[in-house]
Amino acid sequence: MNWQTATLPAALYDYAVQNRALSRLGARALWNYDIGHLRDSIAAQDPTALTLDIPCGGGLAIGDNPRHIAADLSRTMLKRARRKTTTLLQADIYALPFGPSTFDACLTYNGLHCLEDPALAIAELTRVLRPGGTLRGTTLVRGTSRDPLYSLMQRLGVFGPSGTTTDLETWLISAGLTDIDLTPSGAVTGFTARK
Ligand SMILES: C[S@@+](CC[C@H](N)C(=O)[O-])C[C@H]1O[C@@H](n2cnc3c(N)ncnc32)[C@H](O)[C@@H]1O
């Protein structure tokens, strides 16, 4: 899906994911996912860390941290995220406009499965992460009971190829990350890793 032009689907997605009841039901029904894992991961952020959150979407992971930079490719999403912060940036996850080792933390929630090359995106996030910094995120994965729905979404052009949880681990290791922790729940895997 072209998130730049598909403004209505983008806004509908964001409304649903930010509504607690709707997202809990939707995540369970569609992806057999306990979205409590996502909320726990967001809550576990260090509120003082210099943080890059990409794709931020409509601002799901934005809290009170004044050093939280929220970035996305889509102007529609950035407009929605503006309700939560003014520290916003239009950026492409494959080509981040930051020098190496800039951030204490990078967040990438529900974005890797939308990309054609998730491994390349992880490598770019790792580049801007400082040594000892943390990468945290979630992504839909293959190899679960929801594969038929995933394949349909891919055929419709909404999702990229993604991979299994094992592929995700390989991408994280290949980027040079360590202390990898994976939390599979239904068709979504959460992860943290350290540079
Ligand atoms: C499913 S949404 C997830 C957003 C948010 N993290 C959340 O969990 O609600 C996927 C987001 O990826 C963004 N996106 C897609 N390709 C991108 C790219 N190359 N660089 C940055 N953002 C991208 C879209 O604009 C969209 O906001």
The ligand as an SDF file (V2000), in Angstrom:
LIG
                    3D

 27 29  0  0  0  0  0  0  0  0999 V2000
    0.8990   -0.2630   10.1390 C   0  0  0  0  0  0  0  0  0  0  0  0
    1.5140    1.3870   10.2830 S   0  0  0  0  0  0  0  0  0  0  0  0
    2.2780    1.3290   11.9040 C   0  0  0  0  0  0  0  0  0  0  0  0
    2.4290    2.6890   12.5160 C   0  0  0  0  0  0  0  0  0  0  0  0
    2.6330    2.7380   14.0330 C   0  0  0  0  0  0  0  0  0  0  0  0
    3.9640    2.3550   14.4220 N   0  0  0  0  0  0  0  0  0  0  0  0
    1.6090    1.9070   14.7400 C   0  0  0  0  0  0  0  0  0  0  0  0
    1.9560    0.8680   15.3230 O   0  0  0  0  0  0  0  0  0  0  0  0
    0.4390    2.2850   14.7430 O   0  0  0  0  0  0  0  0  0  0  0  0
    2.8530    1.3500    9.1660 C   0  0  0  0  0  0  0  0  0  0  0  0
    3.4780    2.6980    8.9350 C   0  0  0  0  0  0  0  0  0  0  0  0
    4.6560    2.5510    8.1410 O   0  0  0  0  0  0  0  0  0  0  0  0
    4.8400    3.7560    7.4360 C   0  0  0  0  0  0  0  0  0  0  0  0
    5.8350    3.5190    6.3770 N   0  0  0  0  0  0  0  0  0  0  0  0
    5.7090    2.7000    5.3060 C   0  0  0  0  0  0  0  0  0  0  0  0
    6.8590    2.7040    4.5940 N   0  0  0  0  0  0  0  0  0  0  0  0
    7.7280    3.5250    5.2510 C   0  0  0  0  0  0  0  0  0  0  0  0
    9.0720    3.9330    5.0270 C   0  0  0  0  0  0  0  0  0  0  0  0
    9.7750    3.4940    3.9690 N   0  0  0  0  0  0  0  0  0  0  0  0
    9.6430    4.7960    5.8880 N   0  0  0  0  0  0  0  0  0  0  0  0
    8.9570    5.2540    6.9700 C   0  0  0  0  0  0  0  0  0  0  0  0
    7.6830    4.9070    7.2350 N   0  0  0  0  0  0  0  0  0  0  0  0
    7.0630    4.0530    6.3950 C   0  0  0  0  0  0  0  0  0  0  0  0
    3.4420    4.0920    6.9700 C   0  0  0  0  0  0  0  0  0  0  0  0
    3.3030    5.4210    6.5820 O   0  0  0  0  0  0  0  0  0  0  0  0
    2.6260    3.7200    8.2100 C   0  0  0  0  0  0  0  0  0  0  0  0
    2.4410    4.8360    9.0480 O   0  0  0  0  0  0  0  0  0  0  0  0
  1  2  1  0
  2  3  1  0
  2 10  1  0
  3  4  1  0
  4  5  1  0
  5  6  1  0
  5  7  1  0
  7  8  2  0
  7  9  1  0
 10 11  1  0
 11 12  1  0
 11 26  1  0
 12 13  1  0
 13 14  1  0
 13 24  1  0
 14 15  1  0
 14 23  1  0
 15 16  2  0
 16 17  1  0
 17 18  1  0
 17 23  2  0
 18 19  1  0
 18 20  2  0
 20 21  1  0
 21 22  2  0
 22 23  1  0
 24 25  1  0
 24 26  1  0
 26 27  1  0
M  CHG  2   2   1   9  -1
M  END
$$$$
